[in-house]
Amino acid sequence: MNATLTAEQKLELYYWMILTRTFDERMVALYRQGRGLGGAFSQRGHEAISVAVGYALQPEDIVAPMHRDLGTYLLRGMAPRRVFSNLLGRATGITRGRDANLHGAGDLSLGLVGFISHLPLSLPVALGVAMSFRYRKEARVALTFCGDGSASAGLFHETVNMAALYQAPYVLIIENNQYAYSTPVSNQTRVTDFTQRAVGYGIPGLAVDGNDVEAVYAVVKEAIERARAGGGPSLIEAKTMRMLGHAIHDGAEYVPRALLAEWEAKDPVINFARKLVESGVTDRDELDEIGQRAAVEIEDAINFAESSPFPDPASVAEGVYAE
């Protein structure tokens, strides 16, 4: 499988990464200004993973992203206007004002399964999708994510074991961002490399630098196409760092400052921009133009969201399937 990227594709990846970063920065600023409504979960540090995954998927595939996979949402066609409207609880949001964050923010017309906030409950849902593809003999793949903390839950093991047993067209990405809320990886498991667990299920386990968008793309693309061809599931560990707290309310005082400084030097967006210039793919002027385009798009999304109406209280029971 050839995962070589052209210069044009690399610039596309940069656009999606800087769009995701800009969205994240403006979202955090809004909430700190008291202009937010629900919960906000920063994506900072995860841009290379979410963008690379979204770029590697085909339109016919299905993906169940988590709360730090904004780049995947955007690449699948979830417009920033809809996402910001959701964060501000507006009727134009994905859940039409029902949930002012990314919980449940799915759209099956875009191949997006809504995020289930209790982790890792999205895993068996995505496996069910993958099994439906297998039963119907469709060359499609289901992909989902979990964090390092979720990988210690029983449901993680049950799901991966079943996926392996039935050779499901399923790809699972563990976003090892060093902390499950305030619990460091060293306090939750003796395993230092989550890919070791793949051996117990009899499936490929692949580790990748989660801050290198090209490396993530290559590994994920290979796993997706293996699954599409009938080769079964893969477990991928993408190593990164959650650069802000669990959510907007969490100052992450429990994270050593030296650790944050170490990972700040590995910033996926900044380092990819530097690589593009140093390799001759582009120059700083073009990158600045791309950044400006992203800034305009995000500012438009915020203006759209803030000018959108709140939902009509009379519609509160619409779309409710259980009481």
N, C-alpha and C positions, 0 to 999 in steps of 0.2 A: 504494500500500500504506500503510495507516494503522498507524503504530507508536506512536501516542499511548498512554501508560500512565495508568491510573486511579490514584487515591490508594491503593486497596487493593493494586494490583499493585506500586506503588513500595515499600510496606511489606513485601510479599513479597520483593522484591529485597533490601531491607535485611536481612531475616531470614537469607536465604541467604548474604549477604556477611558478616554478623557470625558466623554459624555457621562459615563457612570460616575466618575470622580466628581465632576462638576455638580451633578445631581446630588450626590452625597453631601458635598460641602454646603450647598445651598439649603438642603433639608436640615442639616444640623444647625445652621445659622437661624433658620426659621423657628425651630423648636426652642433654641436658647433665647430668642426674642419673644417667646410666648405666643407665637402665631400658629403653632401646631395644634393638633386636636387629640390624636390618639398616641400610639407608641411609635418610636422611630428607632430603627436598628441600622447602625452605620455599616456600610459596605467596605470602608477603607481598609486596604490590604488584600481584599479578595477580588479585585478587578480582573486580574489576569485569569483567574479560574473561571469566573462566571462568563466573561467575554469569550474565552477560548472554547468553552463548552457550547455556548450558543452558536458559535461560528462553525463548530464541527458537526452539529446536528443537521439532518436533512428536514425539509418541510413536513414530510410525512411522519417523522418521528414524534414521540411524545416525551415531555420533560416535566418533572415535578420539582421546581426550584424551592429553595428555602428563603429565609429572610435576609441572607447576605448574598443573594445571587441576582441582584438587580440587573447586571449586565445581560444575563440570560433572558430575563423578562423583556428587556429593551430589544435585544436581537430577534426575539420571536415576534416582534411587532406590537408590543405593549407600549403605546405612546406615552412619553413623559407627562403629557397633559392628564391622561387617565390616572397615572400613578400618583401625581401630586394631588389631584382631586380626591383620590381615595384617602391620602394622608390627612387631608383637611376636612374629611367627612362630607364631601359634597355629592350631590345627586349625579354628577357627571363622572364620578369615580367608578372603579371596577366593581365594587360591591354596592354602588348607589347610596353611599352614606351609611351602610350598615356596620362597617368595621374600618376604623380610621388608621389602618396600617397595611402590611402585606399579608396578613392572615386571610386565607381564603381567596386571595387575589389571583384567581385562575381565569382562563378563557379557553375553552376547548376548541374554539374555532382557530386559535393560534397554537394549538397543541400544548397548552399550558394547564397542568393540573394544579388547582389551588393549594397553597401551602397550608399544612396542618400544624398548628403551633406546638402541639405536644409531640416532641421528638422522641423516637424516630418514626412516627405514625405514617409519614409519607412513603416509607420504604415498601410496606406490603401493598399499598395502593398502586404504586408504580409497578410492582411485580405482577399484580393482577392485570394491568394493562399489557405487560410483556407476555403473559401467558395467553391473553386473548390473541395476540399476534401469532403466537406459536400454533394455537389451535386452528386458526384460519389460514395458516401457512402464508402469512404476509411478511414481506421483507422489510419490516419496520422494527424500530428499537425503542425501548423505554429507558430513560435515564433519570436518576435522582441523586440527591446529595444527603449527607448527614455530617454532623460534626464529630470531633473526637469523643465528646461526652456521650453522644448517642451510640457510638460504637461499643459502649460498655453495657448497653441495655439488652435485655433478653430478646426483644423483638428484632433487633439487628441480626442476631445469630439465627433465629428462626427463618427470617426472610432470606438471608444469603444462602443458608443451607438448602432451602426449597428451590431457589433460583438455580443453584448448582445442580441439584438432583434432576430437575426437569430441563436443563440446558436452555433456560429462558433467554431470550434476546434482551438482556438486562445489563446496564452499566451502573455501578454504584461508586460515587466519588465521596471519599471521606475528606472533608476540609479540616485538616488538622491545624487549627489556629491557636494551639497551645493552651487554651482555657475553655472549660465548660462553665459558663458564667464566671464564678470566681475560683473554680477548682482547676489547678494546673494538671497537665497530663500525668505528671509523675505521681500525683495523689489519687489517680483513678485506675491506673493499670501498670503492670510490670513490663508490658510490651513497649519497646521503644520504636518499633517499626510496625505500623498497623498492617502492612502488606504480608507480614508473617502469618496472619490469620487466614489468608487466602489458601495457604497450603492445606489447612484442615478441611476446607470445603472442596478441594480439588479443582480450583479455578486459578486463572492468572492473577497475580497480585503485582501491581506496578506502582512505584513511588516516583514522584515528580516534584520539581521545584515549583511550588504554587505561585511564585512571583515572576515566573518566566512564561509569558503568554505563548511564545512559540513552542516551548517544550510541552506545556499543558495541551496545546492544540494537537501536537503530534501523537502524544500518548492517548488522548481521548479519541481522536479520529481513528486510530488503529483499533481500539477496543470496540468502538461503535461498528466499524465495518466487519470485525470478527463476529460480533453478535449477529449482524445482519445476514452474514453468510452461513449461520447455523453453528458457529463455534462456541456458543454459550456465553455466560456472563463473565464480567471482569470486575475486580475491585481495585480502585485507584486511590492512592493516598496523595493528596496535594498538600504539601507542607507550606504553611504561611503563618501570618500573625494577625490577630484581631487588634487593630491599632487604637480603637476606642473601647469603651465599656460595652457590656452586654447589650445595653439599650441606652437611650438618651439620658435616662435618670442615673446611670451608673458611672461614677467617676473613675472606676478601675484603679483605685488607690492601692489595691493588692498586687498590682503588676509592677515588678521592679523597673525602675526608670532605665537602668542599664540595658535591660532586655528590649525595651521599646526603642532605645537608641540604636541597638544592634539591627533591629528589623527596619527601622526608618531608613537606614543606609541601603536596604534592599527594596526600597519602594518600587512596586511593579510598573507604575505609570512613568515615573521620572527616569528609571533605568531603561525602559523600552524606548523612550524618546531619545535618550542619549545614544543608544545603540543604532537607532535609525539614522541619526546624523553621522555618527562615526563610520557606519558601513556604506555611506553614500546613497542611501535610499531616498533621503530628503534633506532639507535644510531647516534651520530654525524658523525662518519666515513662514514656510509652509505649515510647520507644526503650530505656529502661533495663529495662523488662519484657521486651522482645524479647531483649535481651542476656542477661538472667538465664535466660530459657528456653533459649537456645543454650548457656549455661554448664552448665546441668543436663543437657542432652542429651549434651554432650561428656564430662562427668564420668561419666555412666552408661556411655558407650562405653568409657572407660578402665577402669572397674571391671569391666565385662564381659570386656574383652580380658585383663586381668591375672588374672582368675579362670578363664579358659578353658584347656583342656589343650593341651599341645604335641602335635603329630601322633605317632601310633604309628609307630615306626621300621619296623615290618613293612609299612607302607603306602607305603614310599618309591617303589616302582616304579609305583604306581597313577597313571594319568593321564599317563604318559610315553609319547610316541609315536615317539621316536627314541633310539637308544642308540649 
